[in-house]
């Protein structure tokens, strides 16, 4: 495999070979230093499955880079535009009617024997409405990425 004719040993590989470029050069005497080879890389024999696998790998890497770049560009473009769309749940008011008291601020409880008790709603503290949880009271529908809360789980 390796010769010890020079202090630097030559490495041999099945991909590297040396053949004269023309038959006439094979007959000429060679004037080279000992141990000096000029290797020529042979073509790699690839079958169809290998080519498909390499192509899929290249496309996967391109998609893996392209999709995040696309989303970042969309986020940047959306940040430049003004958002004026009214919030859907509260119709742009910033408040939602309390579901427990249906906006009255009081809850009527029927106690046994025909008695009723009226008390302040424990959900809205008697106000009758709550701050909209979608828009946080602004009345503007948040964009999709603005609604998400990013938490560091580490």
C-alpha positions, 0 to 999 in steps of 0.5 A: 500500500504505502511505500517508504521511498520518501520521507512522506509516504504516498497514499493510494486510493481507488479514486486516484490513478495515474495513466499516461494521456497518450500511448506515445507518452507511455513509451517515452522515458520518464524524467521525474523525481522518485516518489512524485506522482501526479494523480488523476481523479477518476469519475465516480460511478453513481447509480440512480438511487444515489443520485436521487438520494443526493438530490433529495438531500440538496432539496431538503437543505434548500427548503430547510433554509428557504422556509424560515427565510420566507417567514422572516420576510413575511414578519418584516413586511407585516410589521411595516403595515398598519393593522386596523382590522377590528377585533372579532370577539369584541367587535372593536370595543375592547370589552366582552360581555360577561358570560356569567351575568350576561352583562347585568353585573348581578347574579340571581340565585334561587335558593330553596323555598322560592327565595332568591338572592341577588349578588354581584357577579364574581366573574366581572365584579359587578361591572358586566363586562370583561377586557377582551382576551383576544385584543387585550382591550385595544379593539384591534385584531392582533396578527397571527404571530402577535397572538403567540406568546414566545416562552423560553422553556430552558 
